[in-house]
Amino acid sequence: MIELFTVKLDTLEDLAYGVQENKNEGMIMSNSIRWISEEGLKEISTITKVETIFEIKFPKDYIECVMKNDGGYPMPNRFTLNEHEEVFNKLLSLQEVSYNIIDTYNNVKDRLINGVIPFAEDPFGNLLCFDYRKSKQPNIVFWDHEKAFINRNSALCYLCDSFSDLLLLLHDAQD
């Protein structure tokens, strides 16, 4: 069953559940992020299994989000990277379903750099990834699948410092 979640909460920690706060000229504006999801995760052990496979720990804000919105589609879903509008299509599912986070990683690992783990995709074959190369608290990078065929080092582009920061970047499509 597909459900549409719209959640408004009061703290930045709750951002992953649906609150987006943007600072504009000293003011904080709250806009709702709606998640179109089939279902959240039923057990934290699903996350633990994936963490064990990748030998990492996912950030708390990401865990809070996927517990409610595993495989979900955020709305708004656009972000700007190097003056281009990009699309956060959907979170990769952590569940044992067709084409989940592990399948995605296995399909592109020959073009990824060690320590970079995909967690979301755009509609064009590119991925949003956690970059654990410098820290156990990963930043977020955009992985360009076309550049990765030529040079996997040039395929990564820094996007932001955290999953919460990524959600703060989401906006409606620009006309």
Steps between C-alpha positions, in 0.01 A plus 500: 500500500640840405458773758571870485659633816494869585646567840576830672706491816670766710870412512780472248559144624158418361600626155531148362135437580380790296593847618721713286645817648661757271680805630423805287615847604524398866155341507426129522224382272351155540381311197368148509681217324244242397619143457317267266578160649383146470597434861763573758731246656341277758821414687828678569674167433447563127728803528752313715529224239581750225746685723678172568525420129649844424702513826365848582249670729231707331440852636220535754300746286503258207393209724209703637389579146521147357320353800192691377576543128712210375504511119300824514477789255542850653297801391640752429780305337733746325837631611762719336851373435754710311221726372305205356172373632520134599232256619486292820273233355483246782672339794649160426316238703683318778253213487547179309315615191596514136775756432567616855800685646722189488405414141568861398840499668594166340398629156728806521778404745753458218448873425474623861782602729542299822313659788221642283158342559190587293173570682281675239466532125393751241290395199806498270729238657693735730520441873508695824757340726645512848874569486677327789853549364599773747269438797259262668251788467461506123434796279275477194634473146334481160625214281474554125472160328616629161819655641564182698545301177787731403659575838344395828689770691337775296152349542455630857394852586464625857142605575465566875612397848212277611173331410311774687686761297394320182136519605547873561613539139183350352270737316230500234593493133621832363309629199 
